[in-house]
Every structure is written in structure tokens, then in C-alpha cells.
């Protein structure tokens, strides 16, 4: 009788181990075993870095992504923004009235310096 019990116990143990082996070796955590929805990997949005140089004698204010940034005279602001970001004049900048769109960020602005000049009130791109 003892031999028969031992055999049944060993058989049940081996059966349970065989049944659990695929779930333990699975790469998915236990709560997500039956999760059948596929989620694509997140893509990184390209960001471009450029510099706003205030080459005037008064502070200038820029509005980028709804946040106002003040650049003191003869100082610069390094901006890192995704393509399509709009940069507005939050104060009167040269011939640009307050609230006007200065430019929209594109790949051409990557590594560039946008200079606001007081002499001729111009805005131009210069390579660093």
C-alpha cells in the first residue's frame, strides 16, 4: 500500500511540474499570459536644438509651447523642441508685434542660431 501511495504521489508531482513548466519559462509575467493585444513600441520624437540670441539692448520675450521665456540683452536661450513647435513673440521684437508667429521649428533650425539684431531690427539665422 505504501508503495502504491508513493507511486501516485510521484506521478502527481511530475504531472504538476510538467503543467507548470511552460508558464514558468514564459517571458511574460503571470498577469499578462492571456493578454492578446499587441502594443507597438513607442517611437521617439525628433527634437531639434537651436539658440535664440538677443543682440538688442532690451529684454525680449518668446512664447514656446505656451511658456514665456525672457532673454536679457546680449544673452541667448538654448531651445530643444520637436518639429512643428511654434515660437511666438511675447513682447514686441523688432518689426514683429506682440503675439505674432516668429517661426515654426523645422529640421533646418537644428544647430542654428537665430539672432535678433537691434541695429536694423532684423531676425536672421546664423550657423554656430
ZILINTA-V583556 format. One record per residue. SS is DSSP state (H for helix, E for strand, - for the rest). PSI is psi in whole degrees, 0 to 359 (* if undefined). Layout:
SS/PSI, SS/PSI
This chain:
-/318, H/323, H/320, H/320, H/318, H/318, H/316, H/318, H/316, H/320, H/317, H/321, H/314, H/323, H/316, H/319, H/321, H/325, H/326, H/343, H/313, H/324, H/327, H/329, H/356, -/148, -/340, -/141, -/157, H/318, H/338, H/15, -/318, -/14, -/110, -/356, -/134, -/132, -/117, -/154, -/147, -/141, -/144, -/137, -/130, -/130, E/144, E/137, E/130, E/167, E/134, E/115, E/121, E/98, E/34, -/184, -/5, -/159, -/144, E/146, E/134, E/144, E/115, E/122, -/39, -/0, E/132, E/131, E/131, E/130, E/119, -/163, -/134, -/26, -/168, E/164, E/123, E/126, E/137, E/113, E/153, E/161, -/142, -/351, -/133, E/136, E/121, E/158, E/117, -/351, -/170, -/122, E/106, -/237, -/4, E/119, -/163, -/133, -/358, -/150, E/122, E/310, E/165, E/133, -/128, -/168, H/338, H/338, H/352, -/121, -/9, E/166, E/122, E/113, E/130, E/112, E/137, -/334, -/305, -/12, -/38, -/162, E/125, E/159, E/136, E/139, E/140, -/*
